[in-house]
Amino acid sequence: MTHRRTFIRQTAQATAATALASMGWTAKSYGNILGANDRVRVGVVGFSDRHKQSHIPAFMQHYKELNFDIVAVSDIWKVRRNEGVDFLKNKFQHDIIGCKNNEELYALKDIDAVMISTADFQHALHTIEALKANKDIYVEKPFAETMEDNRAALKAAKASDRIIQVGSQRRSGANYHAAEKFIKSGQFGDITMVELTWNVNQPGRWRRPDLVAKCHEEDLDWKRYLMNRPFEKFDPRKYLEYRLFWPYSSGMPGQWMSHQIDTVHWFTGLSHPRSVVANGGVYQWKDGRRNWDTTTAVFDYGPMDDLSKGFQVVFMSRMHNGDDNASEVYYSVGGELNLINNKVSPKGGLTERFAKPMGMKPVLLPEMNLTEKVVKVESGANTGGDPLTSAHVRNWMECIRSRKQTNAPVEAGYTHSIATIMSNAAARTGEKVTFDEKTQEVMAGGKIFKY
């Protein structure tokens, strides 16, 4: 099989090299293209709920058409590793190789790409591992939880020609592309404010009590799990409920805000906030968690060289009252762009009644739908093959074939991580947090924020 794959790849390269050179492709970049008849073999890094309930349904909608396959799964916990092997074997109707760690996975022959859905703090580090192993990558968000990891992963990605898709699936939504186009066209006017909310009423959100009871240190590699985080004694909650415990996750900023703040960067071209302040706490679910169950973060955005221009972004999230429907509303003097109902409207715009006394003209946006067909954004956990994730996974698969840039390349992950790290720093320190563009460091109280 290995010889056949090599023969196909080399034959395809020889046939098309001249044509591709005329389009600006280098020999190195073309050498990474898989032939049309060459199956892309994917390994799973971390058999998580997210992978099982969202990645796999999305992947299975496209894998036969695009000639992809999943052949191996790596998980440091024996229980989930065995579950992953059995689950994937049933789905794909062939044997699956179970690996105790990523070293074993990358030692396998003919693994072309990986899907990473491990603990939040591990995403950037596992991306670096995959890049060193020369694999194309689909990696969940948040991309990084510290700037040290963020910078290291960006550097590794820039030195590589691998295809990377960060799991910010809004970037594959038709309504979000329409919103980006409308704002960048100038028709919306200057953004004056953005309101982001993500509210649920779920005491069990991010809890895994049944799994925690089954988790024993002898069945997993705790040291490998910690990676570059400070040593703590084994705690199954910090392994399975990591979203509740800093420094393994920032919680709300990394899990939820990372999706929404990414649209701000995408629509505006800005790469990070100028400053962030945050307030909140564990007000309701006092179950030993470190990360807040209630958060309000306020961001100042705008050009760094002109502080007279800019706008405010407010992110609000609570886990004790809500309908599990994330909302994003962009405001201008002329009205709003509402990504709850996917409409542009003159609501709140400057009417003649208030404009005329100031010698001004009314400013009112038209009433219009962003797109004819709207895909609802699911904010529930592991929503399972939802249309946005399906489109996002397909985009990654197509880009592996074409070697074109994905909808959410590494830069998208790097910039959303700056914002989430700044938000977490503000929450942890109580300081007004800024970003040093020269050093690419998050600064809190004049000091670099780490843990």
C-alpha positions as CSV (number, residue, x, y, z in Angstrom):
1,M,0.0,0.0,0.0
2,T,2.8,2.4,0.9
3,H,4.6,1.8,-2.5
4,R,1.3,2.3,-4.4
5,R,0.7,5.6,-2.5
6,T,4.2,6.8,-3.3
7,F,3.9,5.8,-7.0
8,I,0.6,7.7,-7.3
9,R,1.9,10.8,-5.7
10,Q,5.1,10.9,-7.7
11,T,3.3,10.2,-11.0
12,A,0.8,13.0,-10.4
13,Q,3.6,15.4,-9.5
14,A,5.5,14.7,-12.7
15,T,2.5,15.1,-14.9
16,A,1.3,18.5,-13.4
17,A,4.5,20.2,-12.4
18,T,4.8,22.4,-15.5
19,A,1.2,23.7,-15.3
20,L,1.5,24.4,-11.6
21,A,4.7,26.3,-11.9
22,S,2.9,28.7,-14.2
23,M,0.4,29.3,-11.4
24,G,3.2,30.2,-8.9
25,W,3.4,26.8,-7.1
26,T,6.8,25.8,-5.8
27,A,8.0,22.2,-6.1
28,K,7.9,22.0,-2.3
29,S,4.3,23.2,-2.0
30,Y,3.1,21.0,-4.9
31,G,4.9,18.0,-3.3
32,N,2.5,18.2,-0.5
33,I,-0.6,17.7,-2.6
34,L,-2.2,14.3,-2.4
35,G,-3.3,12.8,-5.6
36,A,-7.0,12.6,-6.4
37,N,-7.0,8.8,-6.0
38,D,-4.9,9.0,-2.8
39,R,-6.9,8.5,0.4
40,V,-6.2,11.0,3.2
41,R,-5.7,9.1,6.4
42,V,-6.6,10.9,9.5
43,G,-5.6,10.3,13.1
44,V,-7.7,11.5,16.1
45,V,-5.8,13.4,18.9
46,G,-8.1,13.1,22.0
47,F,-11.3,11.1,21.8
48,S,-13.4,13.8,23.4
49,D,-17.2,14.5,23.5
50,R,-16.6,17.3,21.0
51,H,-14.9,14.9,18.6
52,K,-17.5,12.1,19.0
53,Q,-20.6,14.2,18.9
54,S,-19.6,17.0,16.4
55,H,-16.4,16.2,14.4
56,I,-17.4,12.7,13.5
57,P,-21.0,13.5,12.2
58,A,-19.5,16.3,10.2
59,F,-16.6,14.3,8.9
60,M,-18.9,11.4,7.9
61,Q,-21.0,13.7,5.7
62,H,-18.0,14.3,3.4
63,Y,-15.4,11.6,3.8
64,K,-16.5,9.2,1.1
65,E,-16.9,11.9,-1.5
66,L,-13.5,13.5,-0.7
67,N,-11.8,10.1,-0.1
68,F,-10.8,10.6,3.5
69,D,-10.7,8.0,6.3
70,I,-10.0,7.8,10.0
71,V,-7.5,5.1,10.9
72,A,-6.1,5.8,14.4
73,V,-6.9,7.4,17.7
74,S,-4.6,8.7,20.4
75,D,-5.7,9.2,23.9
76,I,-3.7,9.0,27.1
77,W,-6.6,7.6,29.1
78,K,-7.2,3.9,28.6
79,V,-11.0,4.2,29.0
80,R,-11.5,6.8,26.3
81,R,-8.9,5.3,24.0
82,N,-10.7,2.0,24.0
83,E,-14.0,3.7,23.6
84,G,-12.6,5.6,20.6
85,V,-11.3,2.5,18.9
86,D,-14.7,0.7,19.3
87,F,-16.7,3.8,18.3
88,L,-14.7,4.6,15.2
89,K,-14.4,0.9,14.2
90,N,-18.2,0.7,14.2
91,K,-18.6,4.0,12.2
92,F,-16.0,3.3,9.5
93,Q,-16.3,-0.5,9.4
94,H,-12.6,-1.3,9.6
95,D,-9.9,-1.7,12.3
96,I,-8.7,1.4,14.2
97,I,-5.3,1.7,15.7
98,G,-5.4,2.8,19.4
99,C,-2.3,4.8,20.5
100,K,-1.4,5.5,24.1
101,N,0.1,8.9,23.2
102,N,0.9,11.1,20.2
103,E,4.4,9.7,19.9
104,E,2.8,6.3,19.0
105,L,0.4,8.0,16.6
106,Y,3.1,9.9,14.7
107,A,5.3,6.8,14.5
108,L,2.6,5.2,12.3
109,K,3.1,5.2,8.6
110,D,0.8,7.1,6.2
111,I,-1.0,9.4,8.7
112,D,-1.6,12.5,6.6
113,A,-3.7,14.7,9.0
114,V,-5.0,14.9,12.5
115,M,-8.1,16.3,14.3
116,I,-7.2,17.7,17.7
117,S,-9.8,18.1,20.4
118,T,-7.9,17.8,23.7
119,A,-8.0,20.1,26.8
120,D,-8.0,23.8,26.0
121,F,-4.5,24.5,27.2
122,Q,-3.1,21.7,25.0
123,H,-4.4,22.8,21.6
124,A,-1.4,25.0,20.7
125,L,1.0,22.5,22.1
126,H,-0.5,19.6,20.2
127,T,-0.5,21.7,17.1
128,I,3.2,22.1,17.4
129,E,3.6,18.4,17.8
130,A,1.6,17.7,14.7
131,L,3.5,20.3,12.7
132,K,6.8,18.6,13.7
133,A,5.3,15.4,12.4
134,N,4.4,17.1,9.2
135,K,0.6,16.7,9.5
136,D,-2.3,18.8,8.3
137,I,-4.4,19.9,11.3
138,Y,-7.9,20.6,12.4
139,V,-7.6,22.0,15.9
140,E,-10.3,23.0,18.3
141,K,-10.6,26.5,19.8
142,P,-9.4,28.2,22.0
143,F,-6.1,28.0,20.1
144,A,-4.0,28.9,23.1
145,E,-4.5,29.9,26.7
146,T,-1.1,31.7,27.2
147,M,0.8,34.0,24.9
148,E,4.0,31.8,25.2
149,D,2.1,28.8,23.7
150,N,0.3,31.1,21.2
151,R,3.5,32.6,19.9
152,A,5.3,29.2,19.7
153,A,2.4,27.6,17.7
154,L,2.2,30.6,15.3
155,K,6.0,30.4,14.7
156,A,5.8,26.7,14.1
157,A,2.9,27.1,11.7
158,K,4.6,29.9,9.8
159,A,7.7,27.8,9.3
160,S,5.5,25.0,7.9
161,D,3.4,24.5,4.8
162,R,0.8,22.4,6.5
163,I,-2.9,23.1,6.2
164,I,-4.5,24.3,9.5
165,Q,-8.1,24.9,10.3
166,V,-9.0,26.4,13.7
167,G,-12.4,25.2,15.0
168,S,-14.0,28.7,14.7
169,Q,-16.9,27.4,12.6
170,R,-18.6,30.7,12.2
171,R,-16.1,31.4,9.5
172,S,-17.8,28.8,7.4
173,G,-21.3,30.3,7.8
174,A,-23.0,32.0,4.8
175,N,-24.6,34.6,7.1
176,Y,-21.3,35.5,8.7
177,H,-19.7,35.9,5.3
178,A,-22.6,38.1,4.3
179,A,-22.1,40.2,7.5
180,E,-18.4,40.5,6.9
181,K,-19.0,41.7,3.3
182,F,-21.7,44.2,4.4
183,I,-19.5,45.8,7.1
184,K,-16.4,45.9,5.0
185,S,-18.3,47.5,2.1
186,G,-18.8,50.6,4.2
187,Q,-22.6,50.3,4.0
188,F,-22.9,49.7,7.7
189,G,-20.9,52.7,8.7
190,D,-18.4,52.8,11.6
191,I,-19.0,50.2,14.3
192,T,-19.8,52.0,17.5
193,M,-20.4,49.0,19.8
194,V,-20.8,45.2,19.8
195,E,-22.7,43.2,22.3
196,L,-21.9,39.5,22.8
197,T,-23.8,37.3,25.1
198,W,-23.8,33.5,25.8
199,N,-26.0,32.4,28.7
200,V,-27.1,29.0,29.9
201,N,-28.8,27.6,33.0
202,Q,-26.8,24.4,33.4
203,P,-25.2,23.5,36.8
204,G,-23.8,20.4,35.0
205,R,-22.2,22.4,32.1
206,W,-18.6,21.1,31.8
207,R,-19.2,18.7,34.7
208,R,-18.5,14.9,34.1
209,P,-19.3,13.3,37.5
210,D,-19.9,9.8,36.0
211,L,-16.6,9.8,34.1
212,V,-14.7,11.3,37.0
213,A,-15.8,8.3,39.1
214,K,-14.2,6.0,36.5
215,C,-11.0,7.9,36.2
216,H,-7.9,6.5,38.0
217,E,-4.4,7.7,37.8
218,E,-3.0,4.3,36.9
219,D,-5.1,4.3,33.7
220,L,-3.6,7.5,32.3
221,D,-0.4,9.4,31.9
222,W,-1.0,12.4,34.2
223,K,2.5,13.9,33.6
224,R,1.9,13.9,29.9
225,Y,-1.5,15.5,30.4
226,L,0.1,18.4,32.4
227,M,2.5,19.2,29.5
228,N,4.0,22.6,30.4
229,R,1.6,23.5,33.2
230,P,2.8,23.6,36.9
231,F,2.7,20.3,38.6
232,E,-0.4,19.4,40.6
233,K,-1.2,16.1,42.1
234,F,-3.6,13.9,40.1
235,D,-7.2,15.1,40.1
236,P,-9.7,13.5,37.8
237,R,-11.8,16.6,37.9
238,K,-8.9,18.7,36.5
239,Y,-8.5,16.0,33.8
240,L,-12.1,15.6,32.8
241,E,-13.7,18.9,33.9
242,Y,-10.7,21.0,32.9
243,R,-12.9,23.8,31.6
244,L,-13.7,24.7,35.2
245,F,-10.1,25.0,36.3
246,W,-7.4,27.5,35.4
247,P,-4.6,27.1,34.2
248,Y,-6.1,24.2,32.1
249,S,-8.8,26.4,30.7
250,S,-9.9,30.0,31.0
251,G,-13.6,28.8,31.0
252,M,-16.0,31.3,29.5
253,P,-13.4,33.4,27.5
254,G,-11.8,30.4,25.9
255,Q,-14.8,28.2,25.4
256,W,-17.4,30.7,24.3
257,M,-16.0,34.2,23.8
258,S,-13.3,32.9,21.5
259,H,-16.0,32.1,18.9
260,Q,-17.7,35.5,19.1
261,I,-14.6,37.8,19.5
262,D,-13.2,36.1,16.4
263,T,-16.0,37.7,14.3
264,V,-15.0,41.1,15.6
265,H,-11.4,40.6,14.3
266,W,-12.7,39.1,11.1
267,F,-15.2,41.8,10.3
268,T,-12.9,44.7,11.2
269,G,-9.4,43.5,10.4
270,L,-8.2,44.4,13.9
271,S,-6.0,41.8,15.5
272,H,-6.6,42.5,19.2
273,P,-8.2,44.8,21.7
274,R,-6.5,47.9,23.0
275,S,-7.5,47.1,26.5
276,V,-9.8,44.9,28.6
277,V,-11.4,45.0,32.0
278,A,-13.5,42.2,33.5
279,N,-15.6,41.5,36.6
280,G,-17.5,38.5,37.8
281,G,-17.1,35.4,40.0
282,V,-18.5,32.1,41.1
283,Y,-21.8,33.3,42.3
284,Q,-24.1,30.3,42.0
285,W,-22.4,26.9,41.3
286,K,-20.0,26.5,44.3
287,D,-18.7,23.1,43.4
288,G,-15.0,23.7,43.8
289,R,-14.5,25.3,40.3
290,R,-11.9,28.0,39.8
291,N,-13.4,29.5,36.7
292,W,-16.3,32.0,37.0
293,D,-19.9,31.1,36.4
294,T,-20.7,34.8,35.7
295,T,-18.5,37.1,33.5
296,T,-18.7,40.6,32.1
297,A,-15.7,41.7,30.1
298,V,-15.4,45.1,28.4
299,F,-13.0,45.6,25.4
300,D,-11.8,48.8,23.8
301,Y,-11.0,48.2,20.1
302,G,-9.5,50.5,17.5
303,P,-6.3,51.5,15.8
304,M,-3.4,51.7,18.1
305,D,-2.1,54.9,16.5
306,D,-5.3,56.8,16.7
307,L,-7.1,56.5,20.1
308,S,-9.8,58.9,19.0
309,K,-11.2,56.2,16.8
310,G,-12.7,53.0,18.1
311,F,-15.6,51.1,19.6
312,Q,-16.5,49.1,22.6
313,V,-17.2,45.3,22.8
314,V,-19.1,43.9,25.8
315,F,-19.1,40.2,26.5
316,M,-21.6,38.9,29.1
317,S,-22.0,35.3,30.1
318,R,-23.8,33.5,32.9
319,M,-24.4,29.8,33.7
320,H,-27.4,30.2,36.0
321,N,-30.0,31.7,33.8
322,G,-30.3,31.5,30.0
323,D,-31.8,29.9,26.9
324,D,-28.5,28.6,25.4
325,N,-28.8,30.9,22.4
326,A,-25.6,32.9,21.8
327,S,-26.1,36.4,20.5
328,E,-24.0,38.9,18.6
329,V,-25.3,42.4,17.7
330,Y,-23.2,45.1,15.9
331,Y,-24.3,48.7,16.3
332,S,-23.7,51.8,14.2
333,V,-25.2,55.3,14.1
334,G,-27.5,54.0,11.4
335,G,-28.9,50.9,13.1
336,E,-27.8,47.4,13.8
337,L,-26.6,44.2,12.3
338,N,-28.1,41.4,14.3
339,L,-26.7,37.9,14.1
340,I,-29.5,36.5,16.3
341,N,-32.0,37.0,13.5
342,N,-29.5,37.6,10.7
343,K,-30.9,40.9,9.7
344,V,-29.7,44.4,9.1
345,S,-32.2,47.1,10.3
346,P,-32.5,50.8,11.1
347,K,-33.4,49.9,14.7
348,G,-31.8,52.5,17.0
349,G,-30.5,54.6,14.0
350,L,-30.4,58.4,13.9
351,T,-33.9,59.6,13.0
352,E,-34.8,63.0,11.6
353,R,-36.4,64.0,15.0
354,F,-33.0,64.0,16.6
355,A,-30.8,64.8,13.6
356,K,-32.5,67.9,12.4
357,P,-32.1,70.1,15.6
358,M,-28.3,69.4,15.3
359,G,-28.2,70.4,11.6
360,M,-27.6,66.8,10.7
361,K,-29.3,64.4,8.3
362,P,-30.9,61.2,9.4
363,V,-28.8,58.0,9.2
364,L,-30.9,54.9,8.8
365,L,-29.8,51.5,7.5
366,P,-32.1,49.5,5.2
367,E,-34.2,46.7,6.4
368,M,-32.7,43.5,4.9
369,N,-31.8,39.9,5.5
370,L,-28.1,39.0,5.4
371,T,-28.8,35.9,3.5
372,E,-31.8,34.1,2.1
373,K,-30.9,30.8,3.7
374,V,-29.7,31.2,7.3
375,V,-27.9,28.5,9.3
376,K,-28.7,28.7,13.0
377,V,-25.6,29.0,15.2
378,E,-25.8,26.3,17.9
379,S,-24.4,27.3,21.3
380,G,-25.2,24.1,23.0
381,A,-22.3,21.7,23.8
382,N,-21.5,19.1,21.3
383,T,-24.4,19.8,19.0
384,G,-23.6,17.0,16.7
385,G,-22.9,17.5,13.0
386,D,-24.5,21.0,13.0
387,P,-24.4,22.7,9.6
388,L,-21.7,25.1,10.5
389,T,-19.3,22.4,11.8
390,S,-20.1,20.3,8.8
391,A,-19.2,23.2,6.4
392,H,-16.1,24.0,8.4
393,V,-14.8,20.4,8.4
394,R,-15.5,20.1,4.7
395,N,-13.6,23.3,4.0
396,W,-10.6,21.8,5.8
397,M,-10.8,18.6,3.8
398,E,-11.1,20.5,0.5
399,C,-8.1,22.7,1.5
400,I,-6.0,19.6,2.2
401,R,-6.7,18.6,-1.4
402,S,-6.2,22.1,-2.9
403,R,-3.5,23.4,-0.5
404,K,-5.4,26.6,-0.3
405,Q,-5.8,28.6,2.9
406,T,-8.7,27.5,5.1
407,N,-11.6,29.7,6.3
408,A,-10.0,29.9,9.8
409,P,-6.2,29.7,9.4
410,V,-3.7,29.8,12.2
411,E,-3.8,33.7,12.3
412,A,-7.5,33.5,13.3
413,G,-6.6,31.3,16.3
414,Y,-3.7,33.5,17.2
415,T,-5.7,36.7,17.3
416,H,-8.8,35.3,19.1
417,S,-6.4,33.9,21.7
418,I,-4.9,37.3,22.3
419,A,-8.4,38.6,23.2
420,T,-9.3,35.6,25.4
421,I,-6.0,35.7,27.2
422,M,-6.5,39.4,27.9
423,S,-9.9,38.7,29.2
424,N,-8.7,36.0,31.5
425,A,-5.8,38.2,32.7
426,A,-8.3,40.9,33.6
427,A,-10.4,38.4,35.4
428,R,-7.5,36.9,37.3
429,T,-5.7,40.1,38.3
430,G,-8.5,42.7,38.5
431,E,-6.3,45.0,36.4
432,K,-7.0,46.9,33.2
433,V,-5.1,44.7,30.7
434,T,-3.3,45.9,27.6
435,F,-1.3,44.3,24.8
436,D,2.3,45.1,23.9
437,E,2.5,44.8,20.2
438,K,6.3,44.8,20.1
439,T,6.8,41.9,22.5
440,Q,3.4,40.3,21.8
441,E,2.7,40.0,25.5
442,V,-0.4,40.5,27.5
443,M,0.3,43.1,30.2
444,A,-1.6,43.3,33.5
445,G,-0.5,46.0,36.1
446,G,2.7,46.6,34.1
447,K,3.6,42.9,34.3
448,I,3.5,40.1,31.8
449,F,0.5,37.8,32.5
450,K,1.4,34.1,32.8
451,Y,-0.5,32.0,35.4
